[in-house]
Amino acid sequence: MKFIDEVKITIISGNGGTGSSSFRREKFVPRGGPDGGDGGDGGSVYFIGTTSYNTLYHLKGRRVYKSKNGRPGQGNRRTGARGEDVVIKLPLGTIIRDAETNEIIMDLLEPDKKVLILKGGKGGLGNWHFKNSINQAPKYSQSGIEGETKELKLELKSVADVGLVGYPSAGKSTLISVVSNAKPEIADYPFTTLTPHLGVVSMDNWTTFVIADIPGIIEGAHQGKGLGIKFLKHIERTKIFLHLIEYDIHVAHEELLNRYKKINNELLKYKDEMGERPYFIAISKIDMIEDDSAYDELRKLFKPYTDNLFFISAPLQEGTQELINALFKKLQDLNNGY
C-alpha cells in the first residue's frame, strides 16, 4: 500500500427534507385538517479515529464525501426519514485543517470516538405546525435547511510513545518486528521502509506502549535529502527517541558516534524542541562484535552523550527485553511527571 500522509477532501452534509403540506381526508370529518409531517434531517459527516490505518491512502480515490438528504414529510404527520450519515475513518494522529484558512479544526488522537464535523440540515416543518385560530387550514410548510460544504486538508502525524530513528538498514524494522505486533517488510537495502510502522509493545502487567519505526533519516534530511522531510513530522508526537546504530566491524567506533550525531543534528534542525526529548541509544547487530573490548570502548565513547546505552541483536533477541523494560520505565516516569 502506498504511503500517503496528506490529502484534500470535500465534505457535504445532507439537506433537510421539505415539510409536507397535507390535509386529512377522513370520513365524517368534512373539512379535514392540516396533517403534513416534518421533513427528515439531512445526514451529517463524522470522523472516527482508528488503529486500522496508518496512512491516508484509502482516501486517494475519492475526494468528495456527501451524506444523504432528508426525505420529505408525509401526511398523517409522518416525519420523513433522516438522511444517512457519512462516517470517515482516519488513522490516529490525523490533523484536520480548514483548507482555506489552514486553521486546525481538530486533532484525532482518541481511538473509536465518533466526532461530528458537519451537521446535516434540519428538516422543514409540516403545515400542521402553522394551524391557528385565524388560519385553520394553512397550506404553508417549510423547506428543509440546506446542508453545508467544507474543504478540508488532512495531515497525518503518527502517534507513538517511542520514535525509532537511525540510518537506513540500521535494523529498525527488524527490531520493531521482534518487540511488537508490527510486521514490516524487511530487506537488505537502503530505504527498505517507505512508511512509518506503528507497533504495540505488550508488557507483562497487561499495559502497552506504541513504538514507531520512522523511515531512514540521513544527513540533510531537513533539506529534503534522502526521504527528505516527508517523514520527519512523524516524530513530533513521540515522547522518547530511540537511536539505533548498526555495528559494523569495518567501521571505526568514532564513526558510529558520528552517525548518532548526524541523525540527532537533523532532528534539532527540524525543530529545536526535539533536543529536549529523552533519548536512548542502542547499538544493533552486536552478533558482529568479535572482541569483547569493543563494548568498553563504545561505552566510553558514548558516555558524554547518554547513560541510556544498550547493546542488542534483534534477530537473536539479545538485549531487547532489557531495552524495552528501560523504555517502559522511562515512559512511566514521564507519565507520572518525573
Phi and psi in degrees as GROMACS dihedral restraints (atoms count N, CA, C in turn):
[ dihedral_restraints ]
;  ai    aj    ak    al  type     phi  dphi    fc
    3     4     5     6     1   -71.4    20    10
    4     5     6     7     1   139.0    20    10
    6     7     8     9     1   -86.0    20    10
    7     8     9    10     1   122.9    20    10
    9    10    11    12     1  -129.2    20    10
   10    11    12    13     1   124.8    20    10
   12    13    14    15     1  -120.8    20    10
   13    14    15    16     1     6.8    20    10
   15    16    17    18     1  -142.6    20    10
   16    17    18    19     1   136.4    20    10
   18    19    20    21     1  -158.2    20    10
   19    20    21    22     1   149.4    20    10
   21    22    23    24     1  -110.5    20    10
   22    23    24    25     1   136.2    20    10
   24    25    26    27     1  -136.0    20    10
   25    26    27    28     1   160.2    20    10
   27    28    29    30     1  -114.2    20    10
   28    29    30    31     1   129.0    20    10
   30    31    32    33     1  -115.8    20    10
   31    32    33    34     1   141.0    20    10
   33    34    35    36     1  -135.1    20    10
   34    35    36    37     1   123.8    20    10
   36    37    38    39     1   -86.6    20    10
   37    38    39    40     1   157.5    20    10
   39    40    41    42     1   -75.2    20    10
   40    41    42    43     1   152.3    20    10
   42    43    44    45     1   -75.3    20    10
   43    44    45    46     1   148.4    20    10
   45    46    47    48     1   -71.8    20    10
   46    47    48    49     1   145.8    20    10
   48    49    50    51     1   -73.4    20    10
   49    50    51    52     1   155.3    20    10
   51    52    53    54     1   -76.0    20    10
   52    53    54    55     1   137.3    20    10
   54    55    56    57     1   -68.7    20    10
   55    56    57    58     1   152.1    20    10
   57    58    59    60     1   -89.4    20    10
   58    59    60    61     1   142.3    20    10
   60    61    62    63     1  -109.2    20    10
   61    62    63    64     1    90.6    20    10
   63    64    65    66     1  -130.9    20    10
   64    65    66    67     1   155.2    20    10
   66    67    68    69     1  -129.5    20    10
   67    68    69    70     1   143.7    20    10
   69    70    71    72     1   -64.8    20    10
   70    71    72    73     1   143.6    20    10
   72    73    74    75     1  -126.6    20    10
   73    74    75    76     1    82.5    20    10
   75    76    77    78     1  -114.8    20    10
   76    77    78    79     1   145.7    20    10
   78    79    80    81     1   -64.7    20    10
   79    80    81    82     1   139.4    20    10
   81    82    83    84     1    71.4    20    10
   82    83    84    85     1     6.4    20    10
   84    85    86    87     1  -123.5    20    10
   85    86    87    88     1    81.0    20    10
   87    88    89    90     1   -60.9    20    10
   88    89    90    91     1   -35.7    20    10
   90    91    92    93     1   -90.5    20    10
   91    92    93    94     1   -12.1    20    10
   93    94    95    96     1    60.0    20    10
   94    95    96    97     1  -147.0    20    10
   96    97    98    99     1   176.5    20    10
   97    98    99   100     1   161.3    20    10
   99   100   101   102     1   -67.7    20    10
  100   101   102   103     1   132.9    20    10
  102   103   104   105     1  -143.0    20    10
  103   104   105   106     1    26.6    20    10
  105   106   107   108     1   -69.4    20    10
  106   107   108   109     1   126.6    20    10
  108   109   110   111     1   -79.9    20    10
  109   110   111   112     1   166.2    20    10
  111   112   113   114     1   -77.5    20    10
  112   113   114   115     1   152.0    20    10
  114   115   116   117     1   -74.3    20    10
  115   116   117   118     1   151.3    20    10
  117   118   119   120     1   -74.9    20    10
  118   119   120   121     1   149.7    20    10
  120   121   122   123     1   -67.9    20    10
  121   122   123   124     1   148.6    20    10
  123   124   125   126     1   -72.5    20    10
  124   125   126   127     1   153.8    20    10
  126   127   128   129     1   -67.6    20    10
  127   128   129   130     1   149.6    20    10
  129   130   131   132     1  -101.5    20    10
  130   131   132   133     1   172.2    20    10
  132   133   134   135     1  -117.3    20    10
  133   134   135   136     1   127.4    20    10
  135   136   137   138     1  -122.1    20    10
  136   137   138   139     1   152.9    20    10
  138   139   140   141     1  -113.2    20    10
  139   140   141   142     1   150.5    20    10
  141   142   143   144     1  -141.3    20    10
  142   143   144   145     1   130.1    20    10
  144   145   146   147     1   -79.9    20    10
  145   146   147   148     1   139.4    20    10
  147   148   149   150     1  -142.1    20    10
  148   149   150   151     1   151.5    20    10
  150   151   152   153     1   -90.3    20    10
  151   152   153   154     1     0.8    20    10
  153   154   155   156     1   -74.3    20    10
  154   155   156   157     1   -20.6    20    10
  156   157   158   159     1  -120.2    20    10
  157   158   159   160     1   145.4    20    10
  159   160   161   162     1  -127.5    20    10
  160   161   162   163     1    21.5    20    10
  162   163   164   165     1  -155.2    20    10
  163   164   165   166     1   163.5    20    10
  165   166   167   168     1   -97.5    20    10
  166   167   168   169     1    17.5    20    10
  168   169   170   171     1   -58.6    20    10
  169   170   171   172     1   -34.0    20    10
  171   172   173   174     1   -66.9    20    10
  172   173   174   175     1   -12.4    20    10
  174   175   176   177     1   -94.1    20    10
  175   176   177   178     1    -4.1    20    10
  177   178   179   180     1   -61.3    20    10
  178   179   180   181     1   -40.5    20    10
  180   181   182   183     1   -85.9    20    10
  181   182   183   184     1    -3.1    20    10
  183   184   185   186     1  -141.4    20    10
  184   185   186   187     1   118.4    20    10
  186   187   188   189     1  -108.6    20    10
  187   188   189   190     1    -9.9    20    10
  189   190   191   192     1  -120.7    20    10
  190   191   192   193     1   127.5    20    10
  192   193   194   195     1  -123.3    20    10
  193   194   195   196     1   115.2    20    10
  195   196   197   198     1  -125.3    20    10
  196   197   198   199     1   126.8    20    10
  198   199   200   201     1   -80.9    20    10
  199   200   201   202     1   166.6    20    10
  201   202   203   204     1   -80.0    20    10
  202   203   204   205     1   152.4    20    10
  204   205   206   207     1   -75.7    20    10
  205   206   207   208     1   152.5    20    10
  207   208   209   210     1   -71.0    20    10
  208   209   210   211     1   150.1    20    10
  210   211   212   213     1   -83.4    20    10
  211   212   213   214     1   152.3    20    10
  213   214   215   216     1   -64.2    20    10
  214   215   216   217     1   153.5    20    10
  216   217   218   219     1   -70.0    20    10
  217   218   219   220     1   167.0    20    10
  219   220   221   222     1  -132.3    20    10
  220   221   222   223     1   172.4    20    10
  222   223   224   225     1   -63.6    20    10
  223   224   225   226     1   170.5    20    10
  225   226   227   228     1    62.3    20    10
  226   227   228   229     1    29.4    20    10
  228   229   230   231     1    57.8    20    10
  229   230   231   232     1    31.4    20    10
  231   232   233   234     1   -84.8    20    10
  232   233   234   235     1   123.3    20    10
  234   235   236   237     1   -76.7    20    10
  235   236   237   238     1   137.3    20    10
  237   238   239   240     1   -64.6    20    10
  238   239   240   241     1   154.7    20    10
  240   241   242   243     1   -65.0    20    10
  241   242   243   244     1   144.5    20    10
  243   244   245   246     1   -73.3    20    10
  244   245   246   247     1   143.8    20    10
  246   247   248   249     1   -67.6    20    10
  247   248   249   250     1   146.5    20    10
  249   250   251   252     1   -70.9    20    10
  250   251   252   253     1   135.6    20    10
  252   253   254   255     1   -74.8    20    10
  253   254   255   256     1   160.5    20    10
  255   256   257   258     1  -111.0    20    10
  256   257   258   259     1   126.8    20    10
  258   259   260   261     1  -117.8    20    10
  259   260   261   262     1   117.1    20    10
  261   262   263   264     1  -105.3    20    10
  262   263   264   265     1   121.4    20    10
  264   265   266   267     1   -85.7    20    10
  265   266   267   268     1   134.1    20    10
  267   268   269   270     1  -132.4    20    10
  268   269   270   271     1   148.4    20    10
  270   271   272   273     1   -66.8    20    10
  271   272   273   274     1   148.6    20    10
  273   274   275   276     1   -59.8    20    10
  274   275   276   277     1   140.1    20    10
  276   277   278   279     1    97.2    20    10
  277   278   279   280     1     4.7    20    10
  279   280   281   282     1   -79.8    20    10
  280   281   282   283     1   127.9    20    10
  282   283   284   285     1   -97.7    20    10
  283   284   285   286     1   128.1    20    10
  285   286   287   288     1  -103.3    20    10
  286   287   288   289     1   120.8    20    10
  288   289   290   291     1  -118.4    20    10
  289   290   291   292     1   150.7    20    10
  291   292   293   294     1   -71.2    20    10
  292   293   294   295     1   120.6    20    10
  294   295   296   297     1   -64.1    20    10
  295   296   297   298     1   -26.1    20    10
  297   298   299   300     1   -83.7    20    10
  298   299   300   301     1   -44.1    20    10
  300   301   302   303     1   -98.6    20    10
  301   302   303   304     1   -14.3    20    10
  303   304   305   306     1    67.0    20    10
  304   305   306   307     1    10.5    20    10
  306   307   308   309     1   -71.5    20    10
  307   308   309   310     1   137.5    20    10
  309   310   311   312     1   -75.4    20    10
  310   311   312   313     1   121.6    20    10
  312   313   314   315     1   -85.5    20    10
  313   314   315   316     1   -43.6    20    10
  315   316   317   318     1  -165.8    20    10
  316   317   318   319     1   167.5    20    10
  318   319   320   321     1  -130.0    20    10
  319   320   321   322     1   113.6    20    10
  321   322   323   324     1   -81.8    20    10
  322   323   324   325     1   105.7    20    10
  324   325   326   327     1  -122.5    20    10
  325   326   327   328     1   -16.2    20    10
  327   328   329   330     1  -102.6    20    10
  328   329   330   331     1   124.6    20    10
  330   331   332   333     1   -72.3    20    10
  331   332   333   334     1   146.4    20    10
  333   334   335   336     1    62.7    20    10
  334   335   336   337     1    19.8    20    10
  336   337   338   339     1  -101.2    20    10
  337   338   339   340     1   120.7    20    10
  339   340   341   342     1   -82.6    20    10
  340   341   342   343     1   121.8    20    10
  342   343   344   345     1  -119.9    20    10
  343   344   345   346     1   127.0    20    10
  345   346   347   348     1   -74.4    20    10
  346   347   348   349     1   127.3    20    10
  348   349   350   351     1  -109.0    20    10
  349   350   351   352     1   -42.1    20    10
  351   352   353   354     1  -140.5    20    10
  352   353   354   355     1   117.4    20    10
  354   355   356   357     1   -83.4    20    10
  355   356   357   358     1   141.1    20    10
  357   358   359   360     1   -70.3    20    10
  358   359   360   361     1   156.9    20    10
  360   361   362   363     1   -68.1    20    10
  361   362   363   364     1   146.7    20    10
  363   364   365   366     1   -78.2    20    10
  364   365   366   367     1   141.6    20    10
  366   367   368   369     1   -69.6    20    10
  367   368   369   370     1   149.1    20    10
  369   370   371   372     1   -75.5    20    10
  370   371   372   373     1   155.3    20    10
  372   373   374   375     1   -81.2    20    10
  373   374   375   376     1   142.3    20    10
  375   376   377   378     1   -75.9    20    10
  376   377   378   379     1   166.8    20    10
  378   379   380   381     1   -68.8    20    10
  379   380   381   382     1   -17.1    20    10
  381   382   383   384     1   -65.5    20    10
  382   383   384   385     1   -22.8    20    10
  384   385   386   387     1   -66.6    20    10
  385   386   387   388     1   -21.5    20    10
  387   388   389   390     1  -103.0    20    10
  388   389   390   391     1     8.9    20    10
  390   391   392   393     1   -72.5    20    10
  391   392   393   394     1   133.7    20    10
  393   394   395   396     1  -147.5    20    10
  394   395   396   397     1  -176.3    20    10
  396   397   398   399     1   -66.8    20    10
  397   398   399   400     1   -24.5    20    10
  399   400   401   402     1   -87.4    20    10
  400   401   402   403     1   -42.9    20    10
  402   403   404   405     1  -115.5    20    10
  403   404   405   406     1    98.1    20    10
  405   406   407   408     1   -81.2    20    10
  406   407   408   409     1   -17.7    20    10
  408   409   410   411     1  -134.4    20    10
  409   410   411   412     1    65.1    20    10
  411   412   413   414     1   -66.7    20    10
  412   413   414   415     1   134.5    20    10
  414   415   416   417     1   -96.5    20    10
  415   416   417   418     1    -0.9    20    10
  417   418   419   420     1   -87.5    20    10
  418   419   420   421     1   137.8    20    10
  420   421   422   423     1  -140.0    20    10
  421   422   423   424     1   160.5    20    10
  423   424   425   426     1   -88.7    20    10
  424   425   426   427     1   146.7    20    10
  426   427   428   429     1   -77.8    20    10
  427   428   429   430     1   153.6    20    10
  429   430   431   432     1   -72.5    20    10
  430   431   432   433     1   154.9    20    10
  432   433   434   435     1   -77.7    20    10
  433   434   435   436     1   135.9    20    10
  435   436   437   438     1   -68.4    20    10
  436   437   438   439     1   149.9    20    10
  438   439   440   441     1   -72.6    20    10
  439   440   441   442     1   178.0    20    10
  441   442   443   444     1  -111.1    20    10
  442   443   444   445     1   160.3    20    10
  444   445   446   447     1  -125.6    20    10
  445   446   447   448     1   136.9    20    10
  447   448   449   450     1  -142.8    20    10
  448   449   450   451     1   134.9    20    10
  450   451   452   453     1   -92.9    20    10
  451   452   453   454     1   128.6    20    10
  453   454   455   456     1  -123.9    20    10
  454   455   456   457     1   149.2    20    10
  456   457   458   459     1  -115.6    20    10
  457   458   459   460     1   122.9    20    10
  459   460   461   462     1  -104.1    20    10
  460   461   462   463     1   131.6    20    10
  462   463   464   465     1  -132.3    20    10
  463   464   465   466     1   124.5    20    10
  465   466   467   468     1   -95.9    20    10
  466   467   468   469     1   126.9    20    10
  468   469   470   471     1  -126.0    20    10
  469   470   471   472     1   115.4    20    10
  471   472   473   474     1   -57.2    20    10
  472   473   474   475     1   147.3    20    10
  474   475   476   477     1  -107.1    20    10
  475   476   477   478     1   119.8    20    10
  477   478   479   480     1  -154.2    20    10
  478   479   480   481     1   153.0    20    10
  480   481   482   483     1   -81.5    20    10
  481   482   483   484     1   -37.7    20    10
  483   484   485   486     1  -123.5    20    10
  484   485   486   487     1   126.8    20    10
  486   487   488   489     1  -102.2    20    10
  487   488   489   490     1   121.6    20    10
  489   490   491   492     1   -95.7    20    10
  490   491   492   493     1   115.0    20    10
  492   493   494   495     1  -125.5    20    10
  493   494   495   496     1   158.5    20    10
  495   496   497   498     1   160.2    20    10
  496   497   498   499     1   171.9    20    10
  498   499   500   501     1   -62.7    20    10
  499   500   501   502     1   156.6    20    10
  501   502   503   504     1   -55.4    20    10
  502   503   504   505     1   143.0    20    10
  504   505   506   507     1    66.5    20    10
  505   506   507   508     1    23.3    20    10
  507   508   509   510     1   -79.4    20    10
  508   509   510   511     1    -8.8    20    10
  510   511   512   513     1   101.9    20    10
  511   512   513   514     1    18.1    20    10
  513   514   515   516     1   -64.5    20    10
  514   515   516   517     1   -46.1    20    10
  516   517   518   519     1   -63.2    20    10
  517   518   519   520     1   -39.0    20    10
  519   520   521   522     1   -64.4    20    10
  520   521   522   523     1   -44.2    20    10
  522   523   524   525     1   -61.7    20    10
  523   524   525   526     1   -47.4    20    10
  525   526   527   528     1   -66.4    20    10
  526   527   528   529     1   -30.3    20    10
  528   529   530   531     1   -72.3    20    10
  529   530   531   532     1   -27.0    20    10
  531   532   533   534     1   -81.1    20    10
  532   533   534   535     1   -40.0    20    10
  534   535   536   537     1   -95.7    20    10
  535   536   537   538     1    -8.7    20    10
  537   538   539   540     1  -136.7    20    10
  538   539   540   541     1  -172.8    20    10
  540   541   542   543     1   -90.2    20    10
  541   542   543   544     1     3.8    20    10
  543   544   545   546     1   -75.1    20    10
  544   545   546   547     1   144.8    20    10
  546   547   548   549     1  -127.7    20    10
  547   548   549   550     1    68.2    20    10
  549   550   551   552     1   -71.6    20    10
  550   551   552   553     1   155.4    20    10
  552   553   554   555     1   -73.5    20    10
  553   554   555   556     1   137.3    20    10
  555   556   557   558     1  -127.2    20    10
  556   557   558   559     1   130.5    20    10
  558   559   560   561     1  -147.1    20    10
  559   560   561   562     1   164.2    20    10
  561   562   563   564     1   -98.6    20    10
  562   563   564   565     1    65.0    20    10
  564   565   566   567     1  -157.6    20    10
  565   566   567   568     1   159.0    20    10
  567   568   569   570     1   -59.6    20    10
  568   569   570   571     1   150.5    20    10
  570   571   572   573     1    56.5    20    10
  571   572   573   574     1    39.0    20    10
  573   574   575   576     1   -55.6    20    10
  574   575   576   577     1   -47.0    20    10
  576   577   578   579     1   -86.4    20    10
  577   578   579   580     1   120.1    20    10
  579   580   581   582     1  -113.5    20    10
  580   581   582   583     1    11.4    20    10
  582   583   584   585     1  -151.4    20    10
  583   584   585   586     1   140.4    20    10
  585   586   587   588     1   -64.0    20    10
  586   587   588   589     1   130.7    20    10
  588   589   590   591     1  -103.7    20    10
  589   590   591   592     1   134.5    20    10
  591   592   593   594     1  -105.9    20    10
  592   593   594   595     1   131.1    20    10
  594   595   596   597     1  -127.0    20    10
  595   596   597   598     1   142.4    20    10
  597   598   599   600     1   -98.5    20    10
  598   599   600   601     1   121.2    20    10
  600   601   602   603     1   -96.2    20    10
  601   602   603   604     1   122.1    20    10
  603   604   605   606     1   -97.4    20    10
  604   605   606   607     1   129.2    20    10
  606   607   608   609     1   -98.1    20    10
  607   608   609   610     1   169.3    20    10
  609   610   611   612     1   -65.5    20    10
  610   611   612   613     1   -26.2    20    10
  612   613   614   615     1   -92.6    20    10
  613   614   615   616     1    23.5    20    10
  615   616   617   618     1    70.1    20    10
  616   617   618   619     1    10.4    20    10
  618   619   620   621     1   -96.3    20    10
  619   620   621   622     1   162.6    20    10
  621   622   623   624     1  -137.6    20    10
  622   623   624   625     1   163.4    20    10
  624   625   626   627     1  -145.3    20    10
  625   626   627   628     1   162.1    20    10
  627   628   629   630     1  -107.5    20    10
  628   629   630   631     1   132.0    20    10
  630   631   632   633     1  -118.4    20    10
  631   632   633   634     1   136.8    20    10
  633   634   635   636     1  -114.9    20    10
  634   635   636   637     1   128.7    20    10
  636   637   638   639     1   -90.1    20    10
  637   638   639   640     1   103.9    20    10
  639   640   641   642     1   -87.9    20    10
  640   641   642   643     1   128.0    20    10
  642   643   644   645     1   -54.6    20    10
  643   644   645   646     1   155.2    20    10
  645   646   647   648     1   -43.4    20    10
  646   647   648   649     1   118.0    20    10
  648   649   650   651     1  -106.0    20    10
  649   650   651   652     1   125.1    20    10
  651   652   653   654     1  -118.8    20    10
  652   653   654   655     1   174.4    20    10
  654   655   656   657     1   -60.5    20    10
  655   656   657   658     1   128.7    20    10
  657   658   659   660     1    91.6    20    10
  658   659   660   661     1     6.4    20    10
  660   661   662   663     1   -61.4    20    10
  661   662   663   664     1   -35.3    20    10
  663   664   665   666     1   -66.3    20    10
  664   665   666   667     1   -14.8    20    10
  666   667   668   669     1  -101.5    20    10
  667   668   669   670     1     2.2    20    10
  669   670   671   672     1   103.1    20    10
  670   671   672   673     1     6.4    20    10
  672   673   674   675     1   -77.8    20    10
  673   674   675   676     1   158.6    20    10
  675   676   677   678     1    63.2    20    10
  676   677   678   679     1  -124.1    20    10
  678   679   680   681     1   -88.5    20    10
  679   680   681   682     1     4.1    20    10
  681   682   683   684     1    63.7    20    10
  682   683   684   685     1  -157.4    20    10
  684   685   686   687     1   -82.9    20    10
  685   686   687   688     1     4.8    20    10
  687   688   689   690     1   -53.6    20    10
  688   689   690   691     1   -38.4    20    10
  690   691   692   693     1  -109.8    20    10
  691   692   693   694     1    -5.5    20    10
  693   694   695   696     1   -60.2    20    10
  694   695   696   697     1   -35.1    20    10
  696   697   698   699     1   -65.2    20    10
  697   698   699   700     1   -19.5    20    10
  699   700   701   702     1   -76.9    20    10
  700   701   702   703     1    -2.5    20    10
  702   703   704   705     1   -99.2    20    10
  703   704   705   706     1    -5.1    20    10
  705   706   707   708     1   -62.6    20    10
  706   707   708   709     1   -33.2    20    10
  708   709   710   711     1   -88.8    20    10
  709   710   711   712     1   -10.9    20    10
  711   712   713   714     1   -69.6    20    10
  712   713   714   715     1   143.8    20    10
  714   715   716   717     1   -86.2    20    10
  715   716   717   718     1   -30.8    20    10
  717   718   719   720     1  -135.2    20    10
  718   719   720   721     1   140.7    20    10
  720   721   722   723     1   -99.4    20    10
  721   722   723   724     1   136.0    20    10
  723   724   725   726     1  -116.6    20    10
  724   725   726   727     1   108.7    20    10
  726   727   728   729     1   -86.0    20    10
  727   728   729   730     1   122.1    20    10
  729   730   731   732     1  -106.5    20    10
  730   731   732   733     1   124.8    20    10
  732   733   734   735     1  -122.7    20    10
  733   734   735   736     1   124.3    20    10
  735   736   737   738     1   -78.3    20    10
  736   737   738   739     1   126.7    20    10
  738   739   740   741     1   -78.1    20    10
  739   740   741   742     1   137.6    20    10
  741   742   743   744     1  -142.0    20    10
  742   743   744   745     1   121.8    20    10
  744   745   746   747     1   -66.0    20    10
  745   746   747   748     1   -16.7    20    10
  747   748   749   750     1   -93.0    20    10
  748   749   750   751     1     2.5    20    10
  750   751   752   753     1  -118.9    20    10
  751   752   753   754     1   133.0    20    10
  753   754   755   756     1   -63.8    20    10
  754   755   756   757     1   149.4    20    10
  756   757   758   759     1   -60.3    20    10
  757   758   759   760     1   -34.4    20    10
  759   760   761   762     1   -62.6    20    10
  760   761   762   763     1   -32.2    20    10
  762   763   764   765     1   -69.4    20    10
  763   764   765   766     1   -33.3    20    10
  765   766   767   768     1   -63.2    20    10
  766   767   768   769     1   -40.4    20    10
  768   769   770   771     1   -65.1    20    10
  769   770   771   772     1   -40.2    20    10
  771   772   773   774     1   -61.9    20    10
  772   773   774   775     1   -34.9    20    10
  774   775   776   777     1   -64.6    20    10
  775   776   777   778     1   -41.5    20    10
  777   778   779   780     1   -61.2    20    10
  778   779   780   781     1   -46.6    20    10
  780   781   782   783     1   -61.0    20    10
  781   782   783   784     1   -40.3    20    10
  783   784   785   786     1   -65.6    20    10
  784   785   786   787     1   -43.8    20    10
  786   787   788   789     1   -65.5    20    10
  787   788   789   790     1   -44.8    20    10
  789   790   791   792     1   -61.8    20    10
  790   791   792   793     1   -37.5    20    10
  792   793   794   795     1   -63.8    20    10
  793   794   795   796     1   -36.6    20    10
  795   796   797   798     1   -64.9    20    10
  796   797   798   799     1   -38.9    20    10
  798   799   800   801     1   -63.8    20    10
  799   800   801   802     1   -42.1    20    10
  801   802   803   804     1   -68.5    20    10
  802   803   804   805     1   -36.8    20    10
  804   805   806   807     1   -70.7    20    10
  805   806   807   808     1   -29.4    20    10
  807   808   809   810     1   -70.3    20    10
  808   809   810   811     1   -47.6    20    10
  810   811   812   813     1  -154.5    20    10
  811   812   813   814     1   128.6    20    10
  813   814   815   816     1   -58.0    20    10
  814   815   816   817     1   -34.4    20    10
  816   817   818   819     1   -65.5    20    10
  817   818   819   820     1   -14.7    20    10
  819   820   821   822     1   -63.1    20    10
  820   821   822   823     1   -25.8    20    10
  822   823   824   825     1   -70.9    20    10
  823   824   825   826     1   -13.2    20    10
  825   826   827   828     1   -89.4    20    10
  826   827   828   829     1    -8.2    20    10
  828   829   830   831     1   -79.0    20    10
  829   830   831   832     1   143.6    20    10
  831   832   833   834     1   -63.2    20    10
  832   833   834   835     1   149.2    20    10
  834   835   836   837     1  -145.3    20    10
  835   836   837   838     1   152.3    20    10
  837   838   839   840     1  -121.4    20    10
  838   839   840   841     1   155.1    20    10
  840   841   842   843     1  -123.7    20    10
  841   842   843   844     1   132.5    20    10
  843   844   845   846     1  -126.1    20    10
  844   845   846   847     1   125.4    20    10
  846   847   848   849     1   -87.6    20    10
  847   848   849   850     1   117.5    20    10
  849   850   851   852     1   -97.2    20    10
  850   851   852   853     1   168.7    20    10
  852   853   854   855     1    60.3    20    10
  853   854   855   856     1    43.1    20    10
  855   856   857   858     1   -71.2    20    10
  856   857   858   859     1    -9.6    20    10
  858   859   860   861     1   -64.6    20    10
  859   860   861   862     1   -11.9    20    10
  861   862   863   864     1   -85.7    20    10
  862   863   864   865     1   -11.3    20    10
  864   865   866   867     1   -72.7    20    10
  865   866   867   868     1   124.9    20    10
  867   868   869   870     1  -100.6    20    10
  868   869   870   871     1   -24.6    20    10
  870   871   872   873     1  -121.9    20    10
  871   872   873   874     1   121.8    20    10
  873   874   875   876     1   -62.2    20    10
  874   875   876   877     1   -19.1    20    10
  876   877   878   879     1   -65.1    20    10
  877   878   879   880     1   -19.6    20    10
  879   880   881   882     1   -61.6    20    10
  880   881   882   883     1   -32.3    20    10
  882   883   884   885     1   -62.8    20    10
  883   884   885   886     1   -46.3    20    10
  885   886   887   888     1   -64.6    20    10
  886   887   888   889     1   -39.6    20    10
  888   889   890   891     1   -63.8    20    10
  889   890   891   892     1   -42.4    20    10
  891   892   893   894     1   -69.2    20    10
  892   893   894   895     1   -39.7    20    10
  894   895   896   897     1   -60.4    20    10
  895   896   897   898     1   -42.7    20    10
  897   898   899   900     1   -66.6    20    10
  898   899   900   901     1   -39.0    20    10
  900   901   902   903     1   -67.7    20    10
  901   902   903   904     1   -39.6    20    10
  903   904   905   906     1   -91.8    20    10
  904   905   906   907     1    -6.0    20    10
  906   907   908   909     1   -55.2    20    10
  907   908   909   910     1   -40.7    20    10
  909   910   911   912     1   -66.3    20    10
  910   911   912   913     1   -13.1    20    10
  912   913   914   915     1  -106.8    20    10
  913   914   915   916     1   -29.9    20    10
  915   916   917   918     1  -164.8    20    10
  916   917   918   919     1   148.2    20    10
  918   919   920   921     1   -93.3    20    10
  919   920   921   922     1    -9.9    20    10
  921   922   923   924     1   -96.4    20    10
  922   923   924   925     1    67.2    20    10
  924   925   926   927     1  -109.5    20    10
  925   926   927   928     1   129.0    20    10
  927   928   929   930     1  -128.7    20    10
  928   929   930   931     1   152.7    20    10
  930   931   932   933     1  -118.1    20    10
  931   932   933   934     1   125.0    20    10
  933   934   935   936     1  -138.6    20    10
  934   935   936   937     1   157.9    20    10
  936   937   938   939     1  -133.4    20    10
  937   938   939   940     1   102.9    20    10
  939   940   941   942     1   -61.4    20    10
  940   941   942   943     1   -46.0    20    10
  942   943   944   945     1   -59.5    20    10
  943   944   945   946     1   -35.6    20    10
  945   946   947   948     1   -90.5    20    10
  946   947   948   949     1    -5.1    20    10
  948   949   950   951     1    56.3    20    10
  949   950   951   952     1    37.8    20    10
  951   952   953   954     1   -90.6    20    10
  952   953   954   955     1   124.1    20    10
  954   955   956   957     1    77.4    20    10
  955   956   957   958     1    -5.4    20    10
  957   958   959   960     1   -70.8    20    10
  958   959   960   961     1   -39.6    20    10
  960   961   962   963     1   -67.5    20    10
  961   962   963   964     1   -39.9    20    10
  963   964   965   966     1   -61.6    20    10
  964   965   966   967     1   -39.7    20    10
  966   967   968   969     1   -64.3    20    10
  967   968   969   970     1   -46.8    20    10
  969   970   971   972     1   -63.1    20    10
  970   971   972   973     1   -41.2    20    10
  972   973   974   975     1   -61.6    20    10
  973   974   975   976     1   -41.3    20    10
  975   976   977   978     1   -67.4    20    10
  976   977   978   979     1   -41.2    20    10
  978   979   980   981     1   -62.3    20    10
  979   980   981   982     1   -43.1    20    10
  981   982   983   984     1   -65.1    20    10
  982   983   984   985     1   -41.3    20    10
  984   985   986   987     1   -63.5    20    10
  985   986   987   988     1   -40.7    20    10
  987   988   989   990     1   -64.1    20    10
  988   989   990   991     1   -39.9    20    10
  990   991   992   993     1   -63.3    20    10
  991   992   993   994     1   -40.2    20    10
  993   994   995   996     1   -62.9    20    10
  994   995   996   997     1   -41.4    20    10
  996   997   998   999     1   -62.4    20    10
  997   998   999  1000     1   -42.7    20    10
  999  1000  1001  1002     1   -64.3    20    10
 1000  1001  1002  1003     1   -42.2    20    10
 1002  1003  1004  1005     1   -67.7    20    10
 1003  1004  1005  1006     1   -26.8    20    10
 1005  1006  1007  1008     1   -92.2    20    10
 1006  1007  1008  1009     1     3.1    20    10
 1008  1009  1010  1011     1    84.6    20    10
 1009  1010  1011  1012     1    17.9    20    10
